[in-house]
Amino acid sequence: MSFSNCFIDSFLLGKALQLEDVSNTTTRKEEIRITLNKWQSCLNPRVRQLLLLENYTLPKFLLDSNSLTEKGLLKEIAFIGLRNSNVPYDTLEAEPFTIASNKIKILAYQISQFFENIVTTNEFLKLYNDELEWCGNSDIFKKFFDLYLDEDYLTALLIVISNLERFLGDIIYSLHNNISIIPSLIRDLLIAPSLVSLLGEEMIFFLRCIIGPPSSMNLRNILWHGFISPHEFLKVPAKWYCALILVITMSICNIIRHKGVIGCLLKKRNGVSFSGYYYLTQPIDKADDKNAYISIEENFDELYECIMYGNAIPPQFPHHLILKDLLFKNFFVISQTYSTWLRSFCYLSNNQVLLFFVLVLPLLEHCLRRIYVCVNKEVQEHRMCTVVDGEYFLTLDIILEKKVAWAFCGIEEEKQEKERGNEIYSEFGGGIMDLFLDLFIHVDGPKLRDRIAHGEANHLISSETFNQSNPLCNYVIGLLIVLWNRYKTQISLEKNEDYSFMQPIHIESYEKWISSYHSRFHPISMFWKESVRMITNIWKCWNVYQEMTKTGRFTMGNWIEFSWITRDDHYSLFEYDFLKDIVKFDSISLVVGECCSRLYKRRLGKANKAAIYWNEINYTKDDAKVINFRRGVIKKANASAEKLHSILTTLHSSTSLSSRKRKNTQNLFNLFPSIFQQLYFALLTLEQTRDQKLMLAILIFIERWNGFCIEGKWKDINKAFEEFVKVK
């Protein structure tokens, strides 16, 4: 069966070739190369008309050549007249955008010509010195100027266009000092009342034509979602659009700076940090030195990952060399993107990890879209491309959903009983999908594509710490290696490339790693982690408590067998007997290790089988609500235990206490076992109930537990607990 889209044909051929021996047939090899290397645009005709230069010639009489000032800023004449007076600035109609796009391309050309006389980064910096000082992004723009002069227009454009989006949000933030009022979607951001009032309707329409709704040129989404190919975009018109977006940004800086509504400097939101998501450390043996508590106390996250996930650390080989070896030998990658992949490898080898991600993420999304369409046979073929107005783009979040929406199959939803499962889950398997969801989808994960594409990470462009040593980089590259190896071909797709795979042992180590990978950032995984943190905080409180009672200054209270204590049979961390055992441990690594072992048994259950991947479990929206509530309560309990630990540490370090404090401390120690038994019971009940009234009662008890601890009203905890038990 032949498809009109050559990417689908080539993918299906590649799958078939994995079972065919073609090593001895020269003619067959050439036929295969031709088929697998075929290319076609993934832009529909209208988008090509808006963005590209097919059959396009500059008119003899260009727009007013004085559209720019000597300072390289737009004059008002540049964007006035782009729309007819009867066209609203917030229109969604396609025709006004189509008409305006022709004028915008001429303007982009003129601006690029203006920059022909600028040959050094310092000249750019000098030209826009005032604007850069006001917006405070000189490092980002310095890198942009370097890339522009180096003729890496694709990387430069991806950066400057994501920075423009971030910059517009920062303007609203500077005006209102409120992050919550900044629209999350760029099409909504561009019609925010604050921006319309500051920039005027003509400038807003101008911006919306370039990076606005799907009916516009929509340059930002077309680029960052990987629809446009470097093959059709470089070096022109990418160069033109680089120049255009730069001048637009600097001109907006100039307009707002002179209006004086923000002040001396633009106020910027904090950028994202990609540290702390993964650690590249070895597993910790349960028999480790008890001093592990001292050395690792301040980094619970690292300790937890070492113990819980230590067997799923990616191999530590020279990743970029393995990627280079596999690049021309797989049909996962589109051949016309080879040069862009190679440039990304250069950034990687130079420790410029953000630039590596900037180029790789759109390419990866395009590759995944191709596979999604190929394996989900009911999905419409044209979803590989930009679609007509009124249809949703097939983007990464949709590609990674568990179900295939009927809208992407051209079927009316009400005519079907149930959406079909997304076959990409079966195609890739559990470990790969868990990692994909961790990297790009789960809210507690790094959400790499979103945060980089929306400009939240641009400040890392000059960061010396965000380099190959960042574990996140290793996980992304490891994922690419696994995928490229899964879709390897028997011949090189480039004639001049030697065909020699890496040592099999290297590839096998990546396959072993991915098969052992289980989600770190699934909501249940995060709930478990918060629960283990709770146990370690309780243990730390007991650790200080026991040290203080050893001196004889205070006497220790007794465990009390309350009638409300229950036994659980699913390896909960909040069983009463487990509390009595855990407080006897002499190092925090043993505490975390025992908790992780308990959770692992819970995941396995009584059956002797491999642990499931988190993407394979049945997890509903109602489940998510319950888990998120439970985790929120656990966080409050953790905050309480941490404050209590701080109080105990202060008391322990004091050489003398007033009689009142000594008496109050002894009252605490008399009740110490019981107040933690009560806390455990509340958390165990929380883990086992979905009743909203009871869950709310537990939350109230935890909040009161926290308040009484801070106030030193230890006896009042008993009363609060009795009120909670009545609700139960």
MOBELSUL-V879049 format. One record per pair of residues at least 12 apart in sequence whose C-alpha atoms are under 6 Angstrom apart, sorted by the first residue. I is the first residue (numbers start at 1). GAP is how many residues later the second one is. Records with the same first field share a line. If there is no record, write none. Layout:
I: GAP + GAP
This chain:
10: 26
33: 460
37: 298
42: 185 + 343
43: 342 + 343
44: 342
50: 51 + 167
73: 174 + 178
74: 177
80: 122
82: 18
89: 112 + 116
94: 121
97: 112 + 119
108: 132 + 133 + 136
109: 131
111: 132
112: 128 + 131
121: 24
131: 122
134: 131
135: 131
144: 12
153: 85 + 86
157: 85
162: 291 + 292 + 293
163: 292
166: 289
170: 98
174: 93
187: 25 + 26
224: 138
225: 137
226: 136 + 137 + 140
231: 105
271: 185 + 186
272: 184 + 185
278: 193
279: 192
280: 191
282: 24 + 28
283: 23 + 24 + 27
284: 23
286: 304
290: 296 + 297
293: 294 + 295
308: 288
312: 201 + 204 + 205
314: 199
328: 164 + 165
329: 159 + 160 + 163
330: 154 + 157 + 158 + 159
331: 156
332: 155
344: 12
351: 116 + 117
353: 114
354: 107
372: 52
375: 48
376: 47
378: 31
379: 29 + 30
380: 29
402: 19 + 20
403: 17 + 18 + 19
404: 16 + 17 + 18
430: 183
431: 83 + 84 + 86
434: 84 + 85 + 181
438: 83
444: 77
445: 76
518: 95
527: 104
534: 104
537: 104
539: 44
541: 104
554: 112
556: 113
557: 112 + 113
559: 114
570: 32
571: 27 + 31
574: 106 + 110
633: 66
640: 66
668: 46
705: 12
